[in-house]
């Protein structure tokens, strides 16, 4: 969703909404307490579970980070699965397996993008507990990564990562609807890692070229340097995408849409026969629209070495602990039973 302007400062409109924010805070407190005290069920998947989420509404770079974490853990020799809510999908009431050619309308645009980039099992469901159960019923993995879900306490977790966008920060610092926060800012003190998008000590997003929305054609990002292009973004923070294109030397005509916007051909009735550049998440919904000279810009999250090493060591240790618990120690009774059988 596009962030309302009043979320950026403590203005009169934001102040008027504080009573609703206090109500939201109270509901959140009671909900967390219910899970902490066991009044609401919290289920562990049985494998090392990592949540990649945030405490504020809107895009912060979670999905590119998750993709890089999947690749990082696979380089450590670990098998990985991904669960997601499948936001925007129409068929997420029950677990759905996501493959590269799944329908974005059915399972959500981000889920299809993750299936294409992660090359690992991906399951979506409104209940991440159900998604995890479905994935582990069919696949054996060492690590389960949840795309978003920091507030989905029904799924118990071993490691929590909160992503913060350095440009947008936490807005005015107030809870919804007075501000952009889903949980109070103190929640960041309780997670295992606070990772900042746009900070060299966290991760930086780097465009990695241009890919045709239809077909396999690729070209360098510099192909449209000093040229005018249509820039299309239906993500949580369109300005991040627009800024990246400007930094690449393009003159852009901005076309910002709501996050998870379901594109139609009418959305591209632009003036002028200019190239169309869009985000990777938007491209999965536009492949069948018959657009000409349309390209998307995939990005990689470049992880800080110190942080990525610390994270991967923690995950490897957690996996080792789970594996040790699964292995049943040999008892004297077992040894005696073995001798009797001989």
N, C-alpha and C positions, 0 to 999 in steps of 0.2 A: 504494500500500500504506500501511497505517497504521503510523506510526513506533513501534517498540517503546519502552517506557519507559526501558530501559537506555541508549538512545542519547542521552539528555538530560544525562547526567552520567558521570563516570569512577568508576563504582561497581564493586562486586565482580563482578557478572555481566559487565560490559563488560571488566574486567581479565582475566577467565577466557577471554574470546574473542580476546584480543590475538594469540595465536599464529596463529589463522586469519586475522586481519586482516593480519599480516605476510606470510602466504602469498599473500593476495589482492593485497597491495602488490607482491610480487615478480612475480606473474603480469602485473600491470598494467605494471610497469616493462619486462619483457621484450617485452610486446606493443607498447608505444610505441616501444621501440628497434627492433623489427622493421620497423615502418612508417617510422621516421626513416631507417633505413639501407637501405631498399628491399628487405628480405627478404620483406615482405608488400606486395602491390600497393595503391597509393593512387591513385585516379582522380579527375581534375578534370572537372567537368561541361562546361567550356568557356565558362561564363558566370560572372559575379560570384556567388559562393556565400557565404551568410551562415548560420552555425550559431547558433541560439538554444537554449541548453541550460543545464545546471547540473552541479555536481560532487557534489551530494547527492541521496539518494533522497527522493521525495515531492514534493508540489506546491509550487511556488515562484512561480507566476504566469506561466510561460512562454507559455502559449497566449494569454491576453489581450494580453501584450506583443507577440507575433508578429502578432496581428490588427492592432494599432495600427501596427506597422512596415509592414505591407502597405499600409495606408491612407496612411501618411506617404510611402512611396516612390511610390505612384501619384500623389500630389499633386505629386511632382517630375517627373511625365511619364514614369515608368519602368513597364514591364510586369513583372509579378511572377508567379512560380510557387512552389508550396509542396510540399515532400515531407515525409513522416512515416513512422514505422515502422508506424503503425496498431495500436498496442498494444491487445490484447484482441480484435482481429479474427481471424476464423477463416480468411480467404482472403487472407493477406498473404504467402504463399510466393512469389507472382509479383506484378508490379505491377498495382495496381487503381486505376482512376480513380474519384474520389469526387465525388459531386454531392449537392446538399442532401437528396435523398430516398434516398440510399444506405442500406443496412442497417447500423446500428451494430454488429450482431453479426458482420457480415462484414468490415468495414473499420475498426472501432474508433470509439468514441464521440467522441473528440477530433477525429478526422479529419472526421466529419460536421459537427461544430460549426464547424470551420475552413472547410469548403466553404460553409456557410451565411453565415458572417460575412465572409469574405475576398472572396468573389465573384471568385475567380481560379482557375486550374487547380490541382488538388490531386491528388497521386498518393501512394499508400502502398505500402510493400513492406518486408519484413524487411531487405532490402538497400537502403539509401538510394541507392547507386550505380545499382542497377537502376531504382529509382523515378525518379531524375533523368534517366536515359537515356530511359525511356518518356515522360516529360513533354516532353523537348526534341525527341523524334522527331516529336511531333504539334504542339507549340506553340513559338512563338518568344518568348522572354522576355529581359529585360535582367538580372534578378536572380532567383536561386534562394534561397529561405529554407527551412532545414531546421528543423522542429519537433523539438527535442531533438537528440541525436546528437553532443554534444560528445565523447563517447568512441567514436564511430563513425569511426575514422580512415581507413577505406577510402574515404570521401568527402573529398577534399582541399577545403580551404576557404580563402577570402580573408580573412574577418572572423569572429572568434569573440566571441560575447556569452555571458557567464555570469550567470545570474540568481540572486540571493540574497534569501531572505525575511528581512527585518529582524527579525521576531518569533522565528523559529526559528533563524536563523543557520546555523551549521555543526554544531549539536548539541554533542557532546563532542569533536569535532574528530578522531575516529578513523575509520579505514576500516571498511567492512563486514567481518564482522558485529558487530564491537565497537562501531561507530558508524554514522552515516548516510552516510558519504562513499564515493563511487564512485572518486574520485581524491584524492590528497593536497591539502591546502589550498594548497600552493605553486603548484598548477595555475592558481589565480586570477591569479598574477603573469605568466602567459604569454598570457592572452587579451587581445583588443583592448579589451574593455569589461567591467567588472563593474557590473551594473545592479541596484540594490537596490529590491525591491518593498516599498513602505511608506515610502520615503525621498523627500522632495520633490526631491532632486537626481537621482533615478532615475525612478520612476514610482509613481503611486498608483492603486489600483483603486477605481472609482466605480460603484456600482449605478445603472442607468439606467431603473428602472421595473420593472413586472411584465408578463409576457407569458403568456397562457394556454398550458398544455401542449398542449391541443387547441384548434385554431381560431386566429383572429387577434385576439381580444380583448386589449386592453391597459388598464392602469390605473397610477396613480401608486403609488410605494412607500408613500406615506403612507396608503393605503387601509386598512391594517391596523395603524396606529399605536395603541398602547395596547390591542391585542387579542392574544389567545392564538392561536398558530398551530403547526402541525407543521412543523419544519424538517428537510429531508432532504438529506443530502450524502454522495455516494460519490466523494469526491475525495481527493487526497493530504493535504490539510490542512483537514478539515471545520470546525475551530474558527474558521478565518478567515471562513467563510461565516456561522457562527452569530453571531460577533461583529458582523458587518456588519448582520445583522438586528436585533440588540439595539440597536446604535447608531441604527437607524432607528425605535426606539421600540416594538418588538414584544416581547411575552412569548412565548418559544419553548419548545417541547418538542423536545429534540434527538433526532435519529435518524441516527447516524453509521454509514456502511457502508464497506467496503473500497473503495479506489480502483478504478475501472472495474467496479464491481459490476453484474452483470446482473440488473436488477430484474424482479420478478414481481408480480402483483396481491397475493399473500400478504404482501409486504413492507409493504403499506399498510393492514393490518388494525389501525388505530389505535383507541384508545378516544376517543370524543368526535367530534362532527361539526365539526371545525375546518378552516379553510383549510390547504392543503398548499403549502409553498413549497420549491423545490429549486433546484439550480444549473442553469445552461444545459447543461452537459455531461451531467448526469443526465437532463434533459428529453428529449434526443434518443432515449433508450432507453425512455421512459415514455409516449410519445404514443399508443401503441396499447393501453394498459392500461385505458382507459375510466375514468380517474380523474375525479372530480367536484371542482370548486372547487380545482383544482391549477394552480399558477403557477410559473414560473421567473424567476430574477432575472439578466438579462444584465448584464455589467459591462464597462466600458471602462477601458483602461490609459491614464491621463493622463500623458503624457511630459513630463519637464522640458525647457524650451525649449532651454537650453544644450546638453544632451546630445543631443537629437533633431537639432539643427542640425549638431552635430559629426558625428554618425552619418550623416546624409543627405549631407553634403558628401563624406565618405569613400567612400560607396557610389557617388555620382555620378562621382567621380574614377576609381574602379575600373572602372566601366562604360565611361567614356571611353577608358581604357587598353586594354580588351579590344576596343572598336570600332576603335581605331587599329591594333591588331595584325591585325585581320581585313582591313582595307583594304590592298590590295596597291599599293605605290608604283609609279609609272610609271618604267620604266628607259629608257635611251637605245635599247636594242634594241627595246623596245615602240614608241617613237616612230618609229624607222626602219622597223619593220614596217608601221606605220600609213601612213607616206609611200609605201612601196612599193605598198601596196594601192590607194592613190589614183592 
